[in-house]
Amino acid sequence: MKDSRLRGIIALAVVTIVAFGVIYGSRILVKDENGGADNGGKVEEELPGAIDVQGAEGIISAREITDDSGNVTAYSVVAKAKGFAPPTNPVTWEIIFEPDAKTIREVKIVSHGETEGYGAKMEEESYLAQFKGMSAENGSEIDAISGATMTTEAIRKLVSNAYNFISNYAANK
């Protein structure tokens, strides 16, 4: 009986070591070209019209959306801010601005970890509809989500950060 238990433990140890080796080996193969840092297996492509966002608070990416003639028809900014959920799961939205870089055309939720029935109410079309045509200059106009103060503040912050970034970019281009 003890002998079969020992064999089972040894077999489990061998399987664990082999699995660890396979995982570690595959991580070595998934390196990016920038100094070999692991990017979690994601392949990042630069989108057409990409804008450098390095150093911008809460901004993940931004780009100009252009027509066939190269005229800017909109700006897209992906921004994040900490809501109620843990910092590893921030509220992340894509905000599409009109060419004036002030008026919101549309918002899209990229991800969030907010609580169902509270912060997750941001997903409701009735809530998202308020942003269409809104001037992003005054984030205090954004309706609060009842029972979700931290989520509301995160949304106001990410919209404000996106507006400040893109309006400064458009003004200085």
VMD Tcl script that builds the backbone (N, CA, C; Angstrom):
set m [mol new atoms 519]
animate dup $m
set s [atomselect $m all]
$s set {name element resname resid chain x y z} {
  {N N MET 1 A 0.826 -1.189 0.000}
  {CA C MET 1 A 0.000 0.000 0.000}
  {C C MET 1 A 0.876 1.261 0.000}
  {N N LYS 2 A 1.908 1.295 0.897}
  {CA C LYS 2 A 2.802 2.438 0.963}
  {C C LYS 2 A 3.571 2.582 -0.339}
  {N N ASP 3 A 3.934 1.447 -0.960}
  {CA C ASP 3 A 4.681 1.461 -2.209}
  {C C ASP 3 A 3.857 2.108 -3.335}
  {N N SER 4 A 2.571 1.796 -3.421}
  {CA C SER 4 A 1.729 2.372 -4.474}
  {C C SER 4 A 1.494 3.862 -4.221}
  {N N ARG 5 A 1.411 4.271 -2.961}
  {CA C ARG 5 A 1.272 5.684 -2.628}
  {C C ARG 5 A 2.524 6.442 -3.044}
  {N N LEU 6 A 3.676 5.884 -2.763}
  {CA C LEU 6 A 4.942 6.503 -3.115}
  {C C LEU 6 A 5.054 6.642 -4.631}
  {N N ARG 7 A 4.657 5.611 -5.366}
  {CA C ARG 7 A 4.671 5.688 -6.840}
  {C C ARG 7 A 3.759 6.805 -7.340}
  {N N GLY 8 A 2.597 6.927 -6.710}
  {CA C GLY 8 A 1.661 7.994 -7.095}
  {C C GLY 8 A 2.237 9.375 -6.852}
  {N N ILE 9 A 2.899 9.536 -5.717}
  {CA C ILE 9 A 3.516 10.825 -5.382}
  {C C ILE 9 A 4.646 11.140 -6.355}
  {N N ILE 10 A 5.455 10.140 -6.667}
  {CA C ILE 10 A 6.558 10.341 -7.614}
  {C C ILE 10 A 6.007 10.673 -9.000}
  {N N ALA 11 A 4.966 9.977 -9.429}
  {CA C ALA 11 A 4.357 10.248 -10.738}
  {C C ALA 11 A 3.807 11.671 -10.789}
  {N N LEU 12 A 3.148 12.100 -9.720}
  {CA C LEU 12 A 2.618 13.453 -9.657}
  {C C LEU 12 A 3.737 14.487 -9.712}
  {N N ALA 13 A 4.819 14.231 -9.007}
  {CA C ALA 13 A 5.962 15.144 -9.016}
  {C C ALA 13 A 6.566 15.245 -10.409}
  {N N VAL 14 A 6.708 14.119 -11.093}
  {CA C VAL 14 A 7.272 14.109 -12.444}
  {C C VAL 14 A 6.364 14.882 -13.402}
  {N N VAL 15 A 5.062 14.653 -13.332}
  {CA C VAL 15 A 4.109 15.360 -14.197}
  {C C VAL 15 A 4.175 16.865 -13.924}
  {N N THR 16 A 4.259 17.249 -12.658}
  {CA C THR 16 A 4.343 18.665 -12.298}
  {C C THR 16 A 5.600 19.300 -12.864}
  {N N ILE 17 A 6.728 18.627 -12.742}
  {CA C ILE 17 A 7.995 19.156 -13.257}
  {C C ILE 17 A 7.941 19.283 -14.779}
  {N N VAL 18 A 7.403 18.298 -15.456}
  {CA C VAL 18 A 7.291 18.346 -16.914}
  {C C VAL 18 A 6.364 19.490 -17.327}
  {N N ALA 19 A 5.224 19.634 -16.650}
  {CA C ALA 19 A 4.289 20.710 -16.974}
  {C C ALA 19 A 4.939 22.075 -16.765}
  {N N PHE 20 A 5.652 22.242 -15.667}
  {CA C PHE 20 A 6.352 23.492 -15.403}
  {C C PHE 20 A 7.363 23.779 -16.514}
  {N N GLY 21 A 8.097 22.759 -16.934}
  {CA C GLY 21 A 9.072 22.921 -18.005}
  {C C GLY 21 A 8.427 23.350 -19.308}
  {N N VAL 22 A 7.288 22.766 -19.629}
  {CA C VAL 22 A 6.573 23.131 -20.866}
  {C C VAL 22 A 6.094 24.578 -20.794}
  {N N ILE 23 A 5.515 24.959 -19.660}
  {CA C ILE 23 A 5.016 26.330 -19.505}
  {C C ILE 23 A 6.167 27.321 -19.560}
  {N N TYR 24 A 7.224 27.058 -18.818}
  {CA C TYR 24 A 8.372 27.953 -18.803}
  {C C TYR 24 A 8.987 28.043 -20.203}
  {N N GLY 25 A 9.112 26.922 -20.861}
  {CA C GLY 25 A 9.678 26.901 -22.215}
  {C C GLY 25 A 8.846 27.699 -23.197}
  {N N SER 26 A 7.536 27.611 -23.084}
  {CA C SER 26 A 6.674 28.358 -24.009}
  {C C SER 26 A 6.750 29.852 -23.729}
  {N N ARG 27 A 6.938 30.238 -22.472}
  {CA C ARG 27 A 7.076 31.659 -22.131}
  {C C ARG 27 A 8.364 32.230 -22.725}
  {N N ILE 28 A 9.411 31.426 -22.786}
  {CA C ILE 28 A 10.664 31.893 -23.379}
  {C C ILE 28 A 10.458 32.175 -24.863}
  {N N LEU 29 A 9.635 31.359 -25.516}
  {CA C LEU 29 A 9.395 31.535 -26.942}
  {C C LEU 29 A 8.531 32.751 -27.249}
  {N N VAL 30 A 7.758 33.214 -26.276}
  {CA C VAL 30 A 6.853 34.348 -26.485}
  {C C VAL 30 A 7.511 35.600 -25.922}
  {N N LYS 31 A 8.434 36.127 -26.666}
  {CA C LYS 31 A 9.141 37.347 -26.281}
  {C C LYS 31 A 8.875 38.380 -27.361}
  {N N ASP 32 A 8.791 39.648 -26.941}
  {CA C ASP 32 A 8.625 40.668 -27.970}
  {C C ASP 32 A 9.995 41.135 -28.450}
  {N N GLU 33 A 9.995 41.996 -29.426}
  {CA C GLU 33 A 11.249 42.444 -30.010}
  {C C GLU 33 A 11.912 43.544 -29.201}
  {N N ASN 34 A 11.255 44.071 -28.180}
  {CA C ASN 34 A 11.798 45.170 -27.384}
  {C C ASN 34 A 12.519 44.642 -26.163}
  {N N GLY 35 A 13.671 44.079 -26.351}
  {CA C GLY 35 A 14.473 43.630 -25.228}
  {C C GLY 35 A 14.038 42.303 -24.648}
  {N N GLY 36 A 13.168 41.581 -25.311}
  {CA C GLY 36 A 12.798 40.256 -24.861}
  {C C GLY 36 A 11.786 40.212 -23.742}
  {N N ALA 37 A 11.095 41.295 -23.451}
  {CA C ALA 37 A 10.099 41.276 -22.372}
  {C C ALA 37 A 8.885 40.475 -22.793}
  {N N ASP 38 A 8.336 39.728 -21.854}
  {CA C ASP 38 A 7.149 38.918 -22.120}
  {C C ASP 38 A 5.931 39.830 -22.134}
  {N N ASN 39 A 5.109 39.746 -23.159}
  {CA C ASN 39 A 3.897 40.564 -23.219}
  {C C ASN 39 A 2.653 39.719 -23.040}
  {N N GLY 40 A 2.768 38.579 -22.407}
  {CA C GLY 40 A 1.602 37.749 -22.128}
  {C C GLY 40 A 1.043 37.058 -23.351}
  {N N GLY 41 A 1.800 36.972 -24.415}
  {CA C GLY 41 A 1.327 36.289 -25.604}
  {C C GLY 41 A 0.496 37.165 -26.530}
  {N N LYS 42 A 0.339 38.444 -26.201}
  {CA C LYS 42 A -0.465 39.333 -27.028}
  {C C LYS 42 A 0.382 39.831 -28.189}
  {N N VAL 43 A -0.230 39.927 -29.346}
  {CA C VAL 43 A 0.422 40.523 -30.495}
  {C C VAL 43 A -0.168 41.911 -30.647}
  {N N GLU 44 A 0.668 42.923 -30.440}
  {CA C GLU 44 A 0.185 44.286 -30.511}
  {C C GLU 44 A 0.523 44.863 -31.874}
  {N N GLU 45 A -0.515 45.344 -32.546}
  {CA C GLU 45 A -0.329 45.993 -33.825}
  {C C GLU 45 A -0.590 47.467 -33.644}
  {N N GLU 46 A 0.156 48.286 -34.328}
  {CA C GLU 46 A -0.106 49.704 -34.284}
  {C C GLU 46 A -1.222 50.005 -35.272}
  {N N LEU 47 A -2.278 50.622 -34.772}
  {CA C LEU 47 A -3.417 50.956 -35.611}
  {C C LEU 47 A -3.090 52.154 -36.484}
  {N N PRO 48 A -3.744 52.250 -37.651}
  {CA C PRO 48 A -3.537 53.429 -38.495}
  {C C PRO 48 A -3.900 54.689 -37.719}
  {N N GLY 49 A -3.088 55.728 -37.834}
  {CA C GLY 49 A -3.358 56.990 -37.158}
  {C C GLY 49 A -3.008 56.984 -35.683}
  {N N ALA 50 A -2.240 55.988 -35.231}
  {CA C ALA 50 A -1.902 55.878 -33.814}
  {C C ALA 50 A -1.193 57.140 -33.328}
  {N N ILE 51 A -1.530 57.540 -32.106}
  {CA C ILE 51 A -0.946 58.717 -31.462}
  {C C ILE 51 A -0.123 58.221 -30.275}
  {N N ASP 52 A 1.044 58.797 -30.091}
  {CA C ASP 52 A 1.904 58.420 -28.960}
  {C C ASP 52 A 1.247 58.866 -27.657}
  {N N VAL 53 A 1.000 57.925 -26.758}
  {CA C VAL 53 A 0.350 58.230 -25.478}
  {C C VAL 53 A 1.292 58.038 -24.293}
  {N N GLN 54 A 2.547 57.818 -24.564}
  {CA C GLN 54 A 3.505 57.565 -23.497}
  {C C GLN 54 A 3.495 58.720 -22.496}
  {N N GLY 55 A 3.327 58.378 -21.224}
  {CA C GLY 55 A 3.330 59.366 -20.155}
  {C C GLY 55 A 1.992 60.024 -19.882}
  {N N ALA 56 A 0.967 59.733 -20.684}
  {CA C ALA 56 A -0.351 60.337 -20.486}
  {C C ALA 56 A -1.111 59.579 -19.397}
  {N N GLU 57 A -1.609 60.291 -18.415}
  {CA C GLU 57 A -2.296 59.670 -17.281}
  {C C GLU 57 A -3.569 58.951 -17.713}
  {N N GLY 58 A -3.611 57.650 -17.438}
  {CA C GLY 58 A -4.817 56.860 -17.668}
  {C C GLY 58 A -5.149 56.576 -19.123}
  {N N ILE 59 A -4.276 56.936 -20.042}
  {CA C ILE 59 A -4.555 56.727 -21.465}
  {C C ILE 59 A -3.807 55.487 -21.930}
  {N N ILE 60 A -4.562 54.542 -22.503}
  {CA C ILE 60 A -3.974 53.299 -22.995}
  {C C ILE 60 A -3.553 53.452 -24.446}
  {N N SER 61 A -4.431 54.029 -25.264}
  {CA C SER 61 A -4.112 54.243 -26.674}
  {C C SER 61 A -4.978 55.359 -27.222}
  {N N ALA 62 A -4.539 55.906 -28.346}
  {CA C ALA 62 A -5.305 56.956 -29.019}
  {C C ALA 62 A -4.939 56.914 -30.492}
  {N N ARG 63 A -5.883 57.345 -31.300}
  {CA C ARG 63 A -5.593 57.402 -32.734}
  {C C ARG 63 A -6.528 58.366 -33.437}
  {N N GLU 64 A -6.062 58.836 -34.582}
  {CA C GLU 64 A -6.894 59.639 -35.471}
  {C C GLU 64 A -7.628 58.688 -36.399}
  {N N ILE 65 A -8.894 58.932 -36.608}
  {CA C ILE 65 A -9.661 58.171 -37.596}
  {C C ILE 65 A -9.838 59.111 -38.781}
  {N N THR 66 A -9.394 58.664 -39.945}
  {CA C THR 66 A -9.411 59.533 -41.117}
  {C C THR 66 A -10.234 58.940 -42.244}
  {N N ASP 67 A -10.637 59.826 -43.170}
  {CA C ASP 67 A -11.319 59.354 -44.373}
  {C C ASP 67 A -10.264 59.009 -45.424}
  {N N ASP 68 A -10.695 58.645 -46.616}
  {CA C ASP 68 A -9.762 58.246 -47.675}
  {C C ASP 68 A -8.821 59.371 -48.102}
  {N N SER 69 A -9.229 60.617 -47.862}
  {CA C SER 69 A -8.390 61.758 -48.228}
  {C C SER 69 A -7.394 62.130 -47.139}
  {N N GLY 70 A -7.484 61.460 -45.977}
  {CA C GLY 70 A -6.574 61.759 -44.885}
  {C C GLY 70 A -7.102 62.799 -43.912}
  {N N ASN 71 A -8.353 63.248 -44.123}
  {CA C ASN 71 A -8.950 64.214 -43.209}
  {C C ASN 71 A -9.422 63.512 -41.944}
  {N N VAL 72 A -9.169 64.116 -40.791}
  {CA C VAL 72 A -9.586 63.534 -39.518}
  {C C VAL 72 A -11.105 63.616 -39.417}
  {N N THR 73 A -11.730 62.451 -39.223}
  {CA C THR 73 A -13.186 62.401 -39.068}
  {C C THR 73 A -13.586 62.125 -37.623}
  {N N ALA 74 A -12.640 61.681 -36.816}
  {CA C ALA 74 A -12.895 61.410 -35.403}
  {C C ALA 74 A -11.573 61.077 -34.732}
  {N N TYR 75 A -11.616 61.058 -33.407}
  {CA C TYR 75 A -10.490 60.614 -32.596}
  {C C TYR 75 A -10.988 59.501 -31.684}
  {N N SER 76 A -10.179 58.485 -31.507}
  {CA C SER 76 A -10.501 57.388 -30.600}
  {C C SER 76 A -9.469 57.386 -29.472}
  {N N VAL 77 A -9.971 57.349 -28.239}
  {CA C VAL 77 A -9.084 57.308 -27.079}
  {C C VAL 77 A -9.561 56.174 -26.174}
  {N N VAL 78 A -8.660 55.280 -25.803}
  {CA C VAL 78 A -8.966 54.233 -24.829}
  {C C VAL 78 A -8.334 54.673 -23.524}
  {N N ALA 79 A -9.197 54.832 -22.500}
  {CA C ALA 79 A -8.741 55.335 -21.210}
  {C C ALA 79 A -9.223 54.421 -20.091}
  {N N LYS 80 A -8.519 54.486 -18.963}
  {CA C LYS 80 A -8.893 53.649 -17.823}
  {C C LYS 80 A -8.785 54.454 -16.542}
  {N N ALA 81 A -9.547 53.998 -15.530}
  {CA C ALA 81 A -9.476 54.585 -14.193}
  {C C ALA 81 A -9.949 53.536 -13.205}
  {N N LYS 82 A -9.467 53.628 -11.988}
  {CA C LYS 82 A -9.844 52.672 -10.960}
  {C C LYS 82 A -11.246 52.979 -10.458}
  {N N GLY 83 A -12.098 51.963 -10.499}
  {CA C GLY 83 A -13.444 52.071 -9.945}
  {C C GLY 83 A -13.493 51.366 -8.604}
  {N N PHE 84 A -14.574 50.647 -8.355}
  {CA C PHE 84 A -14.732 49.911 -7.108}
  {C C PHE 84 A -13.941 48.606 -7.123}
  {N N ALA 85 A -13.832 47.998 -8.294}
  {CA C ALA 85 A -13.129 46.716 -8.435}
  {C C ALA 85 A -11.648 46.898 -8.104}
  {N N PRO 86 A -10.940 45.800 -7.864}
  {CA C PRO 86 A -9.496 45.901 -7.579}
  {C C PRO 86 A -8.758 46.621 -8.703}
  {N N PRO 87 A -7.629 47.251 -8.377}
  {CA C PRO 87 A -6.867 48.016 -9.376}
  {C C PRO 87 A -6.441 47.189 -10.587}
  {N N THR 88 A -6.399 45.875 -10.441}
  {CA C THR 88 A -6.022 45.034 -11.576}
  {C C THR 88 A -7.130 44.936 -12.609}
  {N N ASN 89 A -8.315 45.441 -12.299}
  {CA C ASN 89 A -9.442 45.377 -13.223}
  {C C ASN 89 A -10.125 46.745 -13.306}
  {N N PRO 90 A -9.443 47.748 -13.875}
  {CA C PRO 90 A -10.007 49.102 -13.917}
  {C C PRO 90 A -11.171 49.208 -14.907}
  {N N VAL 91 A -11.908 50.285 -14.780}
  {CA C VAL 91 A -12.944 50.621 -15.758}
  {C C VAL 91 A -12.197 51.132 -16.988}
  {N N THR 92 A -12.403 50.500 -18.126}
  {CA C THR 92 A -11.699 50.862 -19.354}
  {C C THR 92 A -12.715 51.088 -20.463}
  {N N TRP 93 A -12.668 52.263 -21.057}
  {CA C TRP 93 A -13.601 52.640 -22.124}
  {C C TRP 93 A -12.848 53.139 -23.345}
  {N N GLU 94 A -13.494 52.971 -24.497}
  {CA C GLU 94 A -13.048 53.657 -25.705}
  {C C GLU 94 A -14.012 54.818 -25.906}
  {N N ILE 95 A -13.466 55.998 -26.070}
  {CA C ILE 95 A -14.283 57.193 -26.277}
  {C C ILE 95 A -13.963 57.716 -27.666}
  {N N ILE 96 A -14.994 57.839 -28.478}
  {CA C ILE 96 A -14.839 58.373 -29.834}
  {C C ILE 96 A -15.274 59.837 -29.802}
  {N N PHE 97 A -14.354 60.718 -30.174}
  {CA C PHE 97 A -14.631 62.150 -30.195}
  {C C PHE 97 A -14.871 62.609 -31.628}
  {N N GLU 98 A -15.703 63.630 -31.786}
  {CA C GLU 98 A -15.892 64.287 -33.071}
  {C C GLU 98 A -14.571 64.968 -33.456}
  {N N PRO 99 A -14.438 65.422 -34.696}
  {CA C PRO 99 A -13.188 66.069 -35.117}
  {C C PRO 99 A -12.813 67.308 -34.303}
  {N N ASP 100 A -13.774 67.901 -33.584}
  {CA C ASP 100 A -13.453 69.063 -32.753}
  {C C ASP 100 A -12.681 68.677 -31.491}
  {N N ALA 101 A -12.550 67.370 -31.224}
  {CA C ALA 101 A -11.820 66.819 -30.067}
  {C C ALA 101 A -12.439 67.252 -28.742}
  {N N LYS 102 A -13.714 67.630 -28.762}
  {CA C LYS 102 A -14.406 68.055 -27.543}
  {C C LYS 102 A -15.732 67.321 -27.356}
  {N N THR 103 A -16.395 67.030 -28.456}
  {CA C THR 103 A -17.727 66.431 -28.405}
  {C C THR 103 A -17.612 64.920 -28.527}
  {N N ILE 104 A -18.304 64.227 -27.631}
  {CA C ILE 104 A -18.272 62.769 -27.657}
  {C C ILE 104 A -19.271 62.266 -28.699}
  {N N ARG 105 A -18.791 61.435 -29.584}
  {CA C ARG 105 A -19.653 60.807 -30.584}
  {C C ARG 105 A -20.248 59.516 -30.026}
  {N N GLU 106 A -19.404 58.757 -29.326}
  {CA C GLU 106 A -19.823 57.433 -28.856}
  {C C GLU 106 A -18.857 56.953 -27.786}
  {N N VAL 107 A -19.345 56.116 -26.879}
  {CA C VAL 107 A -18.477 55.443 -25.910}
  {C C VAL 107 A -18.718 53.945 -26.007}
  {N N LYS 108 A -17.661 53.201 -25.768}
  {CA C LYS 108 A -17.750 51.738 -25.770}
  {C C LYS 108 A -17.007 51.233 -24.541}
  {N N ILE 109 A -17.620 50.307 -23.833}
  {CA C ILE 109 A -16.962 49.715 -22.677}
  {C C ILE 109 A -16.010 48.639 -23.181}
  {N N VAL 110 A -14.748 48.781 -22.822}
  {CA C VAL 110 A -13.746 47.791 -23.194}
  {C C VAL 110 A -13.735 46.679 -22.148}
  {N N SER 111 A -13.663 47.075 -20.869}
  {CA C SER 111 A -13.667 46.090 -19.783}
  {C C SER 111 A -13.925 46.790 -18.460}
  {N N HIS 112 A -14.329 46.000 -17.474}
  {CA C HIS 112 A -14.485 46.487 -16.106}
  {C C HIS 112 A -14.719 45.285 -15.200}
  {N N GLY 113 A -14.567 45.498 -13.930}
  {CA C GLY 113 A -14.818 44.446 -12.949}
  {C C GLY 113 A -15.811 44.920 -11.904}
  {N N GLU 114 A -16.677 45.842 -12.283}
  {CA C GLU 114 A -17.600 46.440 -11.325}
  {C C GLU 114 A -18.721 45.471 -10.944}
  {N N THR 115 A -19.334 45.720 -9.802}
  {CA C THR 115 A -20.330 44.846 -9.210}
  {C C THR 115 A -21.643 44.863 -9.980}
  {N N GLU 116 A -22.178 43.659 -10.238}
  {CA C GLU 116 A -23.495 43.535 -10.869}
  {C C GLU 116 A -24.529 44.264 -10.023}
  {N N GLY 117 A -25.441 44.951 -10.678}
  {CA C GLY 117 A -26.506 45.640 -9.964}
  {C C GLY 117 A -26.094 47.008 -9.451}
  {N N TYR 118 A -24.818 47.305 -9.478}
  {CA C TYR 118 A -24.330 48.614 -9.036}
  {C C TYR 118 A -23.517 49.232 -10.168}
  {N N GLY 119 A -22.194 49.170 -10.074}
  {CA C GLY 119 A -21.338 49.771 -11.094}
  {C C GLY 119 A -21.537 49.196 -12.477}
  {N N ALA 120 A -21.918 47.932 -12.549}
  {CA C ALA 120 A -22.114 47.306 -13.862}
  {C C ALA 120 A -23.310 47.902 -14.605}
  {N N LYS 121 A -24.091 48.749 -13.920}
  {CA C LYS 121 A -25.206 49.439 -14.602}
  {C C LYS 121 A -24.693 50.358 -15.708}
  {N N MET 122 A -23.371 50.619 -15.710}
  {CA C MET 122 A -22.789 51.434 -16.776}
  {C C MET 122 A -22.991 50.797 -18.141}
  {N N GLU 123 A -23.247 49.487 -18.171}
  {CA C GLU 123 A -23.430 48.770 -19.430}
  {C C GLU 123 A -24.789 49.038 -20.071}
  {N N GLU 124 A -25.722 49.573 -19.293}
  {CA C GLU 124 A -27.081 49.785 -19.800}
  {C C GLU 124 A -27.084 50.864 -20.869}
  {N N GLU 125 A -27.791 50.587 -21.947}
  {CA C GLU 125 A -27.870 51.519 -23.070}
  {C C GLU 125 A -28.400 52.881 -22.616}
  {N N SER 126 A -29.335 52.866 -21.679}
  {CA C SER 126 A -29.894 54.132 -21.191}
  {C C SER 126 A -28.815 54.991 -20.523}
  {N N TYR 127 A -27.854 54.369 -19.883}
  {CA C TYR 127 A -26.760 55.116 -19.264}
  {C C TYR 127 A -25.773 55.602 -20.326}
  {N N LEU 128 A -25.413 54.730 -21.237}
  {CA C LEU 128 A -24.421 55.075 -22.262}
  {C C LEU 128 A -24.924 56.145 -23.230}
  {N N ALA 129 A -26.242 56.203 -23.429}
  {CA C ALA 129 A -26.829 57.147 -24.386}
  {C C ALA 129 A -26.552 58.607 -24.009}
  {N N GLN 130 A -26.372 58.890 -22.727}
  {CA C GLN 130 A -26.149 60.274 -22.296}
  {C C GLN 130 A -24.878 60.874 -22.895}
  {N N PHE 131 A -23.928 60.033 -23.285}
  {CA C PHE 131 A -22.646 60.529 -23.756}
  {C C PHE 131 A -22.686 61.025 -25.200}
  {N N LYS 132 A -23.600 60.518 -25.994}
  {CA C LYS 132 A -23.662 60.897 -27.408}
  {C C LYS 132 A -23.965 62.392 -27.536}
  {N N GLY 133 A -23.034 63.123 -28.127}
  {CA C GLY 133 A -23.183 64.558 -28.328}
  {C C GLY 133 A -22.795 65.404 -27.125}
  {N N MET 134 A -22.391 64.781 -26.033}
  {CA C MET 134 A -22.007 65.509 -24.822}
  {C C MET 134 A -20.666 66.190 -25.022}
  {N N SER 135 A -20.539 67.396 -24.497}
  {CA C SER 135 A -19.246 68.056 -24.473}
  {C C SER 135 A -18.447 67.444 -23.337}
  {N N ALA 136 A -17.278 66.950 -23.637}
  {CA C ALA 136 A -16.450 66.280 -22.627}
  {C C ALA 136 A -15.717 67.276 -21.739}
  {N N GLU 137 A -15.869 68.561 -22.020}
  {CA C GLU 137 A -15.165 69.577 -21.233}
  {C C GLU 137 A -15.584 69.573 -19.763}
  {N N ASN 138 A -16.835 69.188 -19.493}
  {CA C ASN 138 A -17.331 69.234 -18.122}
  {C C ASN 138 A -17.813 67.856 -17.698}
  {N N GLY 139 A -16.923 67.078 -17.098}
  {CA C GLY 139 A -17.254 65.723 -16.671}
  {C C GLY 139 A -18.278 65.653 -15.561}
  {N N SER 140 A -18.521 66.778 -14.879}
  {CA C SER 140 A -19.512 66.756 -13.793}
  {C C SER 140 A -20.928 66.583 -14.325}
  {N N GLU 141 A -21.123 66.780 -15.630}
  {CA C GLU 141 A -22.444 66.584 -16.238}
  {C C GLU 141 A -22.798 65.104 -16.382}
  {N N ILE 142 A -21.833 64.228 -16.193}
  {CA C ILE 142 A -22.065 62.796 -16.334}
  {C C ILE 142 A -22.938 62.321 -15.183}
  {N N ASP 143 A -24.046 61.666 -15.504}
  {CA C ASP 143 A -24.976 61.177 -14.497}
  {C C ASP 143 A -24.304 60.171 -13.577}
  {N N ALA 144 A -24.638 60.272 -12.298}
  {CA C ALA 144 A -24.134 59.316 -11.321}
  {C C ALA 144 A -24.902 58.009 -11.446}
  {N N ILE 145 A -24.229 56.925 -11.114}
  {CA C ILE 145 A -24.885 55.614 -11.046}
  {C C ILE 145 A -25.239 55.404 -9.582}
  {N N SER 146 A -26.528 55.245 -9.307}
  {CA C SER 146 A -26.991 55.093 -7.934}
  {C C SER 146 A -26.313 53.914 -7.246}
  {N N GLY 147 A -25.726 54.179 -6.090}
  {CA C GLY 147 A -25.064 53.129 -5.313}
  {C C GLY 147 A -23.679 52.776 -5.809}
  {N N ALA 148 A -23.157 53.540 -6.765}
  {CA C ALA 148 A -21.845 53.221 -7.355}
  {C C ALA 148 A -21.010 54.492 -7.507}
  {N N THR 149 A -20.758 55.135 -6.392}
  {CA C THR 149 A -20.011 56.393 -6.397}
  {C C THR 149 A -18.616 56.224 -6.984}
  {N N MET 150 A -17.906 55.173 -6.585}
  {CA C MET 150 A -16.536 54.982 -7.069}
  {C C MET 150 A -16.506 54.696 -8.573}
  {N N THR 151 A -17.491 53.964 -9.052}
  {CA C THR 151 A -17.574 53.691 -10.485}
  {C C THR 151 A -17.855 54.973 -11.249}
  {N N THR 152 A -18.797 55.773 -10.740}
  {CA C THR 152 A -19.124 57.047 -11.381}
  {C C THR 152 A -17.891 57.944 -11.437}
  {N N GLU 153 A -17.157 58.018 -10.345}
  {CA C GLU 153 A -15.946 58.845 -10.316}
  {C C GLU 153 A -14.902 58.325 -11.298}
  {N N ALA 154 A -14.801 57.011 -11.437}
  {CA C ALA 154 A -13.863 56.429 -12.408}
  {C C ALA 154 A -14.255 56.836 -13.830}
  {N N ILE 155 A -15.539 56.778 -14.133}
  {CA C ILE 155 A -16.014 57.156 -15.472}
  {C C ILE 155 A -15.730 58.630 -15.718}
  {N N ARG 156 A -16.032 59.475 -14.745}
  {CA C ARG 156 A -15.763 60.913 -14.901}
  {C C ARG 156 A -14.271 61.167 -15.104}
  {N N LYS 157 A -13.446 60.447 -14.364}
  {CA C LYS 157 A -11.997 60.637 -14.480}
  {C C LYS 157 A -11.480 60.172 -15.842}
  {N N LEU 158 A -11.906 59.000 -16.299}
  {CA C LEU 158 A -11.379 58.520 -17.576}
  {C C LEU 158 A -11.859 59.379 -18.735}
  {N N VAL 159 A -13.108 59.881 -18.661}
  {CA C VAL 159 A -13.605 60.783 -19.707}
  {C C VAL 159 A -12.806 62.086 -19.678}
  {N N SER 160 A -12.555 62.613 -18.488}
  {CA C SER 160 A -11.787 63.845 -18.347}
  {C C SER 160 A -10.355 63.660 -18.858}
  {N N ASN 161 A -9.720 62.554 -18.484}
  {CA C ASN 161 A -8.355 62.285 -18.957}
  {C C ASN 161 A -8.317 62.166 -20.478}
  {N N ALA 162 A -9.303 61.460 -21.036}
  {CA C ALA 162 A -9.363 61.292 -22.495}
  {C C ALA 162 A -9.551 62.641 -23.179}
  {N N TYR 163 A -10.467 63.450 -22.644}
  {CA C TYR 163 A -10.720 64.776 -23.216}
  {C C TYR 163 A -9.463 65.648 -23.141}
  {N N ASN 164 A -8.845 65.707 -21.957}
  {CA C ASN 164 A -7.648 66.544 -21.807}
  {C C ASN 164 A -6.547 66.115 -22.764}
  {N N PHE 165 A -6.355 64.805 -22.897}
  {CA C PHE 165 A -5.309 64.311 -23.786}
  {C C PHE 165 A -5.606 64.677 -25.236}
  {N N ILE 166 A -6.804 64.348 -25.717}
  {CA C ILE 166 A -7.083 64.517 -27.146}
  {C C ILE 166 A -7.270 65.980 -27.525}
  {N N SER 167 A -7.835 66.789 -26.636}
  {CA C SER 167 A -7.992 68.205 -26.956}
  {C C SER 167 A -6.627 68.903 -27.021}
  {N N ASN 168 A -5.713 68.540 -26.131}
  {CA C ASN 168 A -4.353 69.090 -26.193}
  {C C ASN 168 A -3.639 68.627 -27.461}
  {N N TYR 169 A -3.811 67.359 -27.786}
  {CA C TYR 169 A -3.187 66.826 -29.004}
  {C C TYR 169 A -3.696 67.582 -30.235}
  {N N ALA 170 A -5.025 67.709 -30.348}
  {CA C ALA 170 A -5.619 68.365 -31.528}
  {C C ALA 170 A -5.219 69.831 -31.616}
  {N N ALA 171 A -5.111 70.502 -30.487}
  {CA C ALA 171 A -4.747 71.910 -30.474}
  {C C ALA 171 A -3.289 72.133 -30.874}
  {N N ASN 172 A -2.444 71.141 -30.616}
  {CA C ASN 172 A -1.010 71.291 -30.880}
  {C C ASN 172 A -0.530 70.575 -32.136}
  {N N LYS 173 A -1.445 70.101 -32.932}
  {CA C LYS 173 A -1.015 69.350 -34.113}
  {C C LYS 173 A -0.659 70.228 -35.267}
}
mol reanalyze $m
mol bondsrecalc $m
mol representation Tube
mol addrep $m
